[in-house]
């Protein structure tokens, strides 16, 4: 688990960063980031990269046609199971 010591080494913090971010915690509030310019800058760069990546592939809802095809496929599968019995 993440060690919240202020005197944590940069290498140790960076090794645990993926776990920290994956847990949904606010990495920028970690005590090491509060006291270490290097890791604060590193985290800011990671956040900028993540934001840019999200813009490359914006989340869009599938069209109505896709939902209709899914529903049709489900119905056909259910009908196939019923007639196979």
Steps between C-alpha positions, in 0.01 A plus 500: 500500500605861463733624769407856596835597649615846396858378481420229244762471226400606149569154363276339762221750435519453123493120538176532697346770279304260276340339806420841645337623179323167447345520844328824402690698761606857428872450433561875513405502869758235592747640757801412283358700208438791734868517590675382180517726195632220280211264572246783488624587148505131404139459614395814311658362183319166544170682550560707185578186300186328632285803412645510147438127457136540604456766230638265234220254560197691626234287662194485279178312547431242231238591242140377523581255220762332717257467792236359263748241369594400854135462597428295185797272569384444858146420387626259234721326755210469745272365226771250402525374857123467528462304175794273588321371811 
